[in-house]
Amino acid sequence: PEDLIELMNICGVDMACLLPEPMMDTTGYATRWTTNGALIEARDKFPDRFILVPNVGPIIRRGLKNAIWELEYLVKEHAAQMVKFYPPEDAPINDPRLWPFYEKVSELGIPISIHTGWSWCPPGKSAYCLPVLLDEVASEFPDMNIVAFHMGWPYPHDLNMVGMIYPNVYLSLKDRKSTRLNS
């Protein structure tokens, strides 16, 4: 965390969201890059600079009750302010089995960030994170704020339409300066 704070200072960044990326769990290529516990330690060391954004997935594969329990624990006991859902490792965004999880997110009053667009890690399923799938979720959970990561690439027009229809859907963009474009 000290190195990250140093980079944030150099770049003029006041706060950063810390979130673990468990997608490698499903690929079999490597272990997790970090854990919710390690991020809690980093956030507790620099509470004015870091926001805790846990990932409690895969939600269906590891058990809905376990994911809901961990989410509630992390929000109530460790002040998590958002949660991330990575659909390619688990289930489609609009899978009805996720409704109890979305209900808990709504009840806790925190936003959820959801990977949209293409899956970058095989064997993750890109069909699970198509932006149009947010249509049903945003409609069914109007009080749940949804941050759609990666602008739904390569389907940004679909995500734009969902964002125009539902005021609870926010589109996450990457700073153009930090994006390398291939010609």
Secondary structure as the mmCIF struct_conf table of DSSP 4:
data_model
#
loop_
_struct_conf.conf_type_id
_struct_conf.id
_struct_conf.beg_label_comp_id
_struct_conf.beg_label_asym_id
_struct_conf.beg_label_seq_id
_struct_conf.end_label_comp_id
_struct_conf.end_label_asym_id
_struct_conf.end_label_seq_id
HELX_RH_AL_P HELX_RH_AL_P1 GLU A 2 CYS A 11
TURN_TY1_P TURN_TY1_P1 GLY A 12 GLY A 12
STRN STRN1 ALA A 16 LEU A 18
TURN_TY1_P TURN_TY1_P2 PRO A 22 MET A 23
HELX_RH_AL_P HELX_RH_AL_P2 MET A 24 THR A 27
BEND BEND1 GLY A 28 ALA A 30
BEND BEND2 TRP A 33 TRP A 33
HELX_RH_AL_P HELX_RH_AL_P3 ASN A 36 LYS A 45
BEND BEND3 PHE A 46 PHE A 46
TURN_TY1_P TURN_TY1_P3 PRO A 47 ARG A 49
STRN STRN2 PHE A 50 LEU A 52
STRN STRN3 ASN A 55 ASN A 55
HELX_RH_AL_P HELX_RH_AL_P4 ILE A 59 ARG A 62
HELX_RH_AL_P HELX_RH_AL_P5 LEU A 64 HIS A 78
STRN STRN4 VAL A 83 PHE A 85
HELX_RH_3T_P HELX_RH_3T_P1 PRO A 87 GLU A 89
TURN_TY1_P TURN_TY1_P4 ASP A 90 ASP A 90
TURN_TY1_P TURN_TY1_P5 ILE A 93 ASN A 94
HELX_RH_3T_P HELX_RH_3T_P2 PRO A 96 LEU A 98
HELX_RH_AL_P HELX_RH_AL_P6 TRP A 99 LEU A 108
TURN_TY1_P TURN_TY1_P6 GLY A 109 GLY A 109
STRN STRN5 ILE A 112 HIS A 115
BEND BEND4 GLY A 117 GLY A 117
BEND BEND5 CYS A 121 CYS A 121
TURN_TY1_P TURN_TY1_P7 PRO A 122 PRO A 123
HELX_RH_3T_P HELX_RH_3T_P3 SER A 126 CYS A 129
HELX_RH_3T_P HELX_RH_3T_P4 PRO A 131 LEU A 133
HELX_RH_AL_P HELX_RH_AL_P7 LEU A 134 GLU A 140
TURN_TY1_P TURN_TY1_P8 PRO A 142 ASP A 143
BEND BEND6 MET A 144 MET A 144
STRN STRN6 ILE A 146 PHE A 149
HELX_RH_3T_P HELX_RH_3T_P5 HIS A 150 GLY A 152
TURN_TY1_P TURN_TY1_P9 TRP A 153 PRO A 154
HELX_RH_AL_P HELX_RH_AL_P8 PRO A 156 ILE A 165
TURN_TY1_P TURN_TY1_P10 PRO A 167 ASN A 168
STRN STRN7 VAL A 169 LEU A 171
HELX_RH_3T_P HELX_RH_3T_P6 ARG A 176 SER A 178
HELX_LH_PP_P HELX_LH_PP_P1 THR A 179 ASN A 182
#
